[in-house]
Amino acid sequence: MRIGELARRTNVSERSLRYYEKQGMLSAERTPGGHREYPEAAVDRVIRIQELFAAGLCSEKIVQLLPCMRDTDGGPSVVATPKLVADLTAERARIDRMIADLVRSRETLDEVIEAARLS
C-alpha cells in the first residue's frame, strides 16, 4: 500500500510515517517511480509504534524494542537482551510513578470538588 493509504488506515500523518522510516521503526519498498510501498503488516507496526509512544517511550527505545515484539499481537519474541529488559523495567517504573502522581492529583481534585459542593 502507498503512504497515503497507510496514513488513512492508521490515522497517522504521512510526515510521521516518513519519520518512523527514517528512524528505522518502519520500512518500505520503493517502486520504480520512487514511491513507498508498505506491506499489510505495516498497519500493525504503526499501531504498535503509536502505543509505545503513548506509553512515553522515546523513538530510540522504540527502535530497540520493536525487533523484540511481534506486530500482530504485540507479544514478545525471543530476541530481547538483558540490557533492553533492564531499560524497559526502568520505563515501567517511570510509568508507575506517573500513574501514582496522577492518582494523587485526582484525589486532590476530588477533595476540592467535594468541599466546593458542601459550601
C-alpha positions as CSV (number, residue, x, y, z in Angstrom):
1,M,0.0,0.0,0.0
2,R,1.1,3.6,-0.6
3,I,1.9,6.0,2.2
4,G,-1.4,7.8,1.9
5,E,-3.4,4.6,2.4
6,L,-1.2,3.6,5.4
7,A,-1.8,7.1,6.9
8,R,-5.5,6.8,6.5
9,R,-5.7,3.3,7.9
10,T,-3.7,4.1,11.0
11,N,-4.8,7.8,11.4
12,V,-1.1,8.8,11.5
13,S,0.3,11.6,9.3
14,E,2.4,10.9,6.3
15,R,5.1,13.0,7.9
16,S,5.1,10.8,11.0
17,L,5.3,7.7,8.8
18,R,8.4,9.1,7.0
19,Y,9.9,9.9,10.4
20,Y,9.3,6.3,11.5
21,E,11.0,5.1,8.4
22,K,14.0,7.5,8.9
23,Q,14.4,6.3,12.5
24,G,14.4,2.6,11.4
25,M,11.0,1.8,13.0
26,L,9.2,1.2,9.7
27,S,10.4,0.1,6.3
28,A,9.0,0.3,2.8
29,E,10.0,-0.9,-0.6
30,R,10.3,1.6,-3.4
31,T,8.5,1.4,-6.7
32,P,10.5,2.1,-9.9
33,G,9.0,5.5,-9.7
34,G,10.3,6.0,-6.2
35,H,7.0,5.7,-4.3
36,R,6.9,4.0,-1.0
37,E,5.1,0.6,-0.9
38,Y,4.3,-0.8,2.6
39,P,3.2,-4.4,3.3
40,E,-0.1,-5.1,5.0
41,A,1.9,-5.8,8.3
42,A,2.8,-2.1,8.4
43,V,-0.6,-1.3,9.7
44,D,0.1,-3.4,12.9
45,R,3.6,-2.0,13.1
46,V,2.4,1.6,13.0
47,I,-0.3,0.9,15.6
48,R,2.4,-0.7,17.9
49,I,4.7,2.3,17.4
50,Q,1.9,4.7,18.4
51,E,1.1,2.6,21.5
52,L,4.8,2.7,22.5
53,F,4.9,6.5,22.0
54,A,1.7,6.8,24.1
55,A,3.4,4.8,26.8
56,G,6.1,7.5,27.0
57,L,8.9,5.7,25.2
58,C,11.3,7.7,23.0
59,S,12.0,6.7,19.4
60,E,15.4,5.4,20.3
61,K,13.9,3.0,22.8
62,I,11.2,2.0,20.4
63,V,13.8,1.2,17.7
64,Q,15.5,-1.2,20.2
65,L,12.2,-2.7,21.3
66,L,10.4,-3.3,18.0
67,P,12.6,-6.3,17.0
68,C,11.6,-7.9,20.3
69,M,7.9,-7.7,19.6
70,R,5.5,-9.5,17.3
71,D,3.4,-6.9,15.4
72,T,0.3,-9.0,15.1
73,D,-0.3,-9.4,18.8
74,G,2.3,-7.3,20.4
75,G,3.7,-10.3,22.3
76,P,7.3,-10.7,23.0
77,S,9.7,-12.6,20.7
78,V,12.9,-14.3,21.9
79,V,15.4,-11.6,21.0
80,A,15.2,-9.3,24.0
81,T,18.6,-8.5,25.5
82,P,19.2,-8.2,29.3
83,K,20.0,-4.5,28.8
84,L,16.8,-3.9,26.9
85,V,14.8,-5.7,29.7
86,A,16.5,-3.5,32.3
87,D,15.8,-0.4,30.3
88,L,12.1,-1.4,29.8
89,T,11.8,-2.3,33.5
90,A,13.0,1.3,34.3
91,E,10.5,2.7,31.8
92,R,7.7,0.7,33.5
93,A,8.8,2.0,36.9
94,R,8.7,5.6,35.5
95,I,5.1,4.9,34.2
96,D,4.1,3.5,37.6
97,R,5.4,6.8,39.2
98,M,3.4,8.8,36.8
99,I,0.2,6.8,37.5
100,A,0.7,7.3,41.2
101,D,1.2,11.0,40.7
102,L,-2.0,11.2,38.6
103,V,-4.0,9.2,41.2
104,R,-2.8,11.7,43.9
105,S,-3.8,14.6,41.7
106,R,-7.2,13.1,41.1
107,E,-7.7,12.5,44.8
108,T,-6.9,16.2,45.5
109,L,-9.3,17.3,42.8
110,D,-12.0,15.1,44.3
111,E,-11.4,16.7,47.7
112,V,-11.7,20.2,46.3
113,I,-14.8,19.3,44.3
114,E,-16.4,17.7,47.4
115,A,-15.5,20.8,49.5
116,A,-17.0,23.1,46.9
117,R,-20.2,21.1,46.8
118,L,-20.6,21.3,50.6
119,S,-20.1,25.1,50.5
